[in-house]
Amino acid sequence: MNKEKSIKVLNEAIADELKALHQYMYFHFHCDDKGYDLLADLFKKTAIEEMQHVELLSERVLFLGGDVEMVVGEEVKKEQNVSNMLSMSKEMEEKSY
């Protein structure tokens, strides 16, 4: 695989991680608003982990001499039902493997 293709794939992964980061923060805000403190904290911690993934991927892009594309893969899905949030979270994590 050449450098350009590697950089492209890494930037696609960054877009997916940014999407997850935004989605988890959205869930965090709504759970916090509803008084689901433990779940809100879990979503916040998960968002921070996604941010760390973005950082690691970005470092690799820069190491390869590319530029980091900070483009979000998808819009945040507006979901406020906690059960659906958990289902969506499970799907997002299973999709990333």
Secondary structure, 3 states (H helix, E strand, C coil): CCHHHHHHHHHHHHHHHHHHHHHHHHHHHHHHHCCCHHHHHHHHHHHHHHHHHHHHHHHHHHHCCCCCCCCCCCCCCCCCCHHHHHHHHHHHHHHCC
